[in-house]
Amino acid sequence: MDLDPGASVRAVVRYGEEPELRRAVRRPDGSGWSEHGAMVNFYHDITPPMSWTRVGTCWAETSHPVVAVREDADGSWVVQA
């Protein structure tokens, strides 16, 4: 429901979900967002980019709040403070 947070936010996750399972990552070419993680990587190469308005929307077409996440040096994902 909020506007795109801008280029400083590279990845988000639905509130309460684990980023390793599903996260939305801003595409480097600026064409939108792609989902990454253990639950969605098998679709990564055939799924078109999604717009910010679709980020956080689940299969039931319900909008969920999202929080920014970042990748640590060890490869784990953590919620940004």
PyMOL commands that place a pseudoatom at each C-alpha (Angstrom):
pseudoatom trace, name=CA, resn=MET, resi=1, chain=A, elem=C, hetatm=0, pos=[0.000, 0.000, 0.000]
pseudoatom trace, name=CA, resn=ASP, resi=2, chain=A, elem=C, hetatm=0, pos=[3.010, 2.300, 0.544]
pseudoatom trace, name=CA, resn=LEU, resi=3, chain=A, elem=C, hetatm=0, pos=[5.029, 3.744, -2.293]
pseudoatom trace, name=CA, resn=ASP, resi=4, chain=A, elem=C, hetatm=0, pos=[8.145, 1.939, -3.469]
pseudoatom trace, name=CA, resn=PRO, resi=5, chain=A, elem=C, hetatm=0, pos=[10.780, 2.641, -0.804]
pseudoatom trace, name=CA, resn=GLY, resi=6, chain=A, elem=C, hetatm=0, pos=[13.423, 3.562, -3.380]
pseudoatom trace, name=CA, resn=ALA, resi=7, chain=A, elem=C, hetatm=0, pos=[16.728, 2.090, -4.453]
pseudoatom trace, name=CA, resn=SER, resi=8, chain=A, elem=C, hetatm=0, pos=[18.138, 2.018, -0.916]
pseudoatom trace, name=CA, resn=VAL, resi=9, chain=A, elem=C, hetatm=0, pos=[15.877, -0.993, -0.201]
pseudoatom trace, name=CA, resn=ARG, resi=10, chain=A, elem=C, hetatm=0, pos=[17.121, -3.949, -2.216]
pseudoatom trace, name=CA, resn=ALA, resi=11, chain=A, elem=C, hetatm=0, pos=[15.026, -6.749, -0.703]
pseudoatom trace, name=CA, resn=VAL, resi=12, chain=A, elem=C, hetatm=0, pos=[11.880, -7.205, 1.375]
pseudoatom trace, name=CA, resn=VAL, resi=13, chain=A, elem=C, hetatm=0, pos=[10.054, -10.078, 3.014]
pseudoatom trace, name=CA, resn=ARG, resi=14, chain=A, elem=C, hetatm=0, pos=[6.441, -10.476, 4.103]
pseudoatom trace, name=CA, resn=TYR, resi=15, chain=A, elem=C, hetatm=0, pos=[6.222, -9.699, 7.797]
pseudoatom trace, name=CA, resn=GLY, resi=16, chain=A, elem=C, hetatm=0, pos=[6.668, -12.898, 9.808]
pseudoatom trace, name=CA, resn=GLU, resi=17, chain=A, elem=C, hetatm=0, pos=[8.136, -14.954, 6.947]
pseudoatom trace, name=CA, resn=GLU, resi=18, chain=A, elem=C, hetatm=0, pos=[11.702, -16.199, 6.696]
pseudoatom trace, name=CA, resn=PRO, resi=19, chain=A, elem=C, hetatm=0, pos=[13.760, -14.449, 3.991]
pseudoatom trace, name=CA, resn=GLU, resi=20, chain=A, elem=C, hetatm=0, pos=[15.571, -17.702, 3.181]
pseudoatom trace, name=CA, resn=LEU, resi=21, chain=A, elem=C, hetatm=0, pos=[12.217, -19.184, 2.118]
pseudoatom trace, name=CA, resn=ARG, resi=22, chain=A, elem=C, hetatm=0, pos=[10.740, -16.258, 0.151]
pseudoatom trace, name=CA, resn=ARG, resi=23, chain=A, elem=C, hetatm=0, pos=[11.874, -12.682, -0.362]
pseudoatom trace, name=CA, resn=ALA, resi=24, chain=A, elem=C, hetatm=0, pos=[11.317, -10.099, -3.062]
pseudoatom trace, name=CA, resn=VAL, resi=25, chain=A, elem=C, hetatm=0, pos=[14.535, -8.665, -4.499]
pseudoatom trace, name=CA, resn=ARG, resi=26, chain=A, elem=C, hetatm=0, pos=[14.749, -5.534, -6.619]
pseudoatom trace, name=CA, resn=ARG, resi=27, chain=A, elem=C, hetatm=0, pos=[16.014, -6.401, -10.110]
pseudoatom trace, name=CA, resn=PRO, resi=28, chain=A, elem=C, hetatm=0, pos=[19.331, -4.748, -11.009]
pseudoatom trace, name=CA, resn=ASP, resi=29, chain=A, elem=C, hetatm=0, pos=[17.932, -3.436, -14.303]
pseudoatom trace, name=CA, resn=GLY, resi=30, chain=A, elem=C, hetatm=0, pos=[15.113, -1.599, -12.504]
pseudoatom trace, name=CA, resn=SER, resi=31, chain=A, elem=C, hetatm=0, pos=[12.356, -3.592, -14.212]
pseudoatom trace, name=CA, resn=GLY, resi=32, chain=A, elem=C, hetatm=0, pos=[10.660, -4.620, -10.961]
pseudoatom trace, name=CA, resn=TRP, resi=33, chain=A, elem=C, hetatm=0, pos=[11.030, -7.264, -8.270]
pseudoatom trace, name=CA, resn=SER, resi=34, chain=A, elem=C, hetatm=0, pos=[11.668, -11.022, -8.377]
pseudoatom trace, name=CA, resn=GLU, resi=35, chain=A, elem=C, hetatm=0, pos=[11.003, -13.590, -5.697]
pseudoatom trace, name=CA, resn=HIS, resi=36, chain=A, elem=C, hetatm=0, pos=[13.944, -15.622, -4.401]
pseudoatom trace, name=CA, resn=GLY, resi=37, chain=A, elem=C, hetatm=0, pos=[14.287, -18.296, -1.753]
pseudoatom trace, name=CA, resn=ALA, resi=38, chain=A, elem=C, hetatm=0, pos=[13.857, -21.999, -1.145]
pseudoatom trace, name=CA, resn=MET, resi=39, chain=A, elem=C, hetatm=0, pos=[10.102, -21.909, -1.838]
pseudoatom trace, name=CA, resn=VAL, resi=40, chain=A, elem=C, hetatm=0, pos=[10.288, -20.050, -5.161]
pseudoatom trace, name=CA, resn=ASN, resi=41, chain=A, elem=C, hetatm=0, pos=[13.699, -20.450, -6.812]
pseudoatom trace, name=CA, resn=PHE, resi=42, chain=A, elem=C, hetatm=0, pos=[12.434, -23.221, -9.078]
pseudoatom trace, name=CA, resn=TYR, resi=43, chain=A, elem=C, hetatm=0, pos=[10.269, -20.580, -10.840]
pseudoatom trace, name=CA, resn=HIS, resi=44, chain=A, elem=C, hetatm=0, pos=[12.884, -17.833, -10.925]
pseudoatom trace, name=CA, resn=ASP, resi=45, chain=A, elem=C, hetatm=0, pos=[13.871, -18.184, -14.585]
pseudoatom trace, name=CA, resn=ILE, resi=46, chain=A, elem=C, hetatm=0, pos=[10.296, -18.229, -15.958]
pseudoatom trace, name=CA, resn=THR, resi=47, chain=A, elem=C, hetatm=0, pos=[8.576, -15.712, -13.698]
pseudoatom trace, name=CA, resn=PRO, resi=48, chain=A, elem=C, hetatm=0, pos=[8.379, -12.183, -15.084]
pseudoatom trace, name=CA, resn=PRO, resi=49, chain=A, elem=C, hetatm=0, pos=[9.346, -9.274, -12.819]
pseudoatom trace, name=CA, resn=MET, resi=50, chain=A, elem=C, hetatm=0, pos=[6.558, -7.979, -10.611]
pseudoatom trace, name=CA, resn=SER, resi=51, chain=A, elem=C, hetatm=0, pos=[5.714, -4.384, -9.835]
pseudoatom trace, name=CA, resn=TRP, resi=52, chain=A, elem=C, hetatm=0, pos=[6.014, -2.936, -6.342]
pseudoatom trace, name=CA, resn=THR, resi=53, chain=A, elem=C, hetatm=0, pos=[2.216, -3.065, -6.031]
pseudoatom trace, name=CA, resn=ARG, resi=54, chain=A, elem=C, hetatm=0, pos=[2.388, -6.897, -6.248]
pseudoatom trace, name=CA, resn=VAL, resi=55, chain=A, elem=C, hetatm=0, pos=[5.177, -7.310, -3.674]
pseudoatom trace, name=CA, resn=GLY, resi=56, chain=A, elem=C, hetatm=0, pos=[3.611, -8.729, -0.510]
pseudoatom trace, name=CA, resn=THR, resi=57, chain=A, elem=C, hetatm=0, pos=[0.528, -10.070, -2.285]
pseudoatom trace, name=CA, resn=CYS, resi=58, chain=A, elem=C, hetatm=0, pos=[-0.040, -13.753, -1.613]
pseudoatom trace, name=CA, resn=TRP, resi=59, chain=A, elem=C, hetatm=0, pos=[-1.696, -16.442, -3.741]
pseudoatom trace, name=CA, resn=ALA, resi=60, chain=A, elem=C, hetatm=0, pos=[-5.080, -15.472, -2.219]
pseudoatom trace, name=CA, resn=GLU, resi=61, chain=A, elem=C, hetatm=0, pos=[-4.666, -11.905, -3.577]
pseudoatom trace, name=CA, resn=THR, resi=62, chain=A, elem=C, hetatm=0, pos=[-4.301, -10.528, -0.041]
pseudoatom trace, name=CA, resn=SER, resi=63, chain=A, elem=C, hetatm=0, pos=[-1.801, -7.727, 0.579]
pseudoatom trace, name=CA, resn=HIS, resi=64, chain=A, elem=C, hetatm=0, pos=[0.577, -8.361, 3.472]
pseudoatom trace, name=CA, resn=PRO, resi=65, chain=A, elem=C, hetatm=0, pos=[2.956, -5.897, 5.112]
pseudoatom trace, name=CA, resn=VAL, resi=66, chain=A, elem=C, hetatm=0, pos=[6.590, -6.239, 4.108]
pseudoatom trace, name=CA, resn=VAL, resi=67, chain=A, elem=C, hetatm=0, pos=[9.815, -5.333, 5.904]
pseudoatom trace, name=CA, resn=ALA, resi=68, chain=A, elem=C, hetatm=0, pos=[13.223, -4.575, 4.436]
pseudoatom trace, name=CA, resn=VAL, resi=69, chain=A, elem=C, hetatm=0, pos=[15.897, -7.253, 4.727]
pseudoatom trace, name=CA, resn=ARG, resi=70, chain=A, elem=C, hetatm=0, pos=[19.595, -7.305, 3.911]
pseudoatom trace, name=CA, resn=GLU, resi=71, chain=A, elem=C, hetatm=0, pos=[22.105, -10.041, 3.275]
pseudoatom trace, name=CA, resn=ASP, resi=72, chain=A, elem=C, hetatm=0, pos=[24.839, -10.373, 5.907]
pseudoatom trace, name=CA, resn=ALA, resi=73, chain=A, elem=C, hetatm=0, pos=[28.458, -11.118, 5.048]
pseudoatom trace, name=CA, resn=ASP, resi=74, chain=A, elem=C, hetatm=0, pos=[27.859, -14.783, 5.948]
pseudoatom trace, name=CA, resn=GLY, resi=75, chain=A, elem=C, hetatm=0, pos=[25.009, -15.051, 3.414]
pseudoatom trace, name=CA, resn=SER, resi=76, chain=A, elem=C, hetatm=0, pos=[22.168, -15.041, 5.934]
pseudoatom trace, name=CA, resn=TRP, resi=77, chain=A, elem=C, hetatm=0, pos=[19.265, -12.598, 5.615]
pseudoatom trace, name=CA, resn=VAL, resi=78, chain=A, elem=C, hetatm=0, pos=[18.268, -10.284, 8.465]
pseudoatom trace, name=CA, resn=VAL, resi=79, chain=A, elem=C, hetatm=0, pos=[15.583, -7.646, 8.958]
pseudoatom trace, name=CA, resn=GLN, resi=80, chain=A, elem=C, hetatm=0, pos=[17.010, -4.155, 8.523]
pseudoatom trace, name=CA, resn=ALA, resi=81, chain=A, elem=C, hetatm=0, pos=[16.789, -1.955, 11.590]
for i in range(1, 81): cmd.bond("trace and resi %d" % i, "trace and resi %d" % (i + 1))
show_as sticks, trace
zoom trace
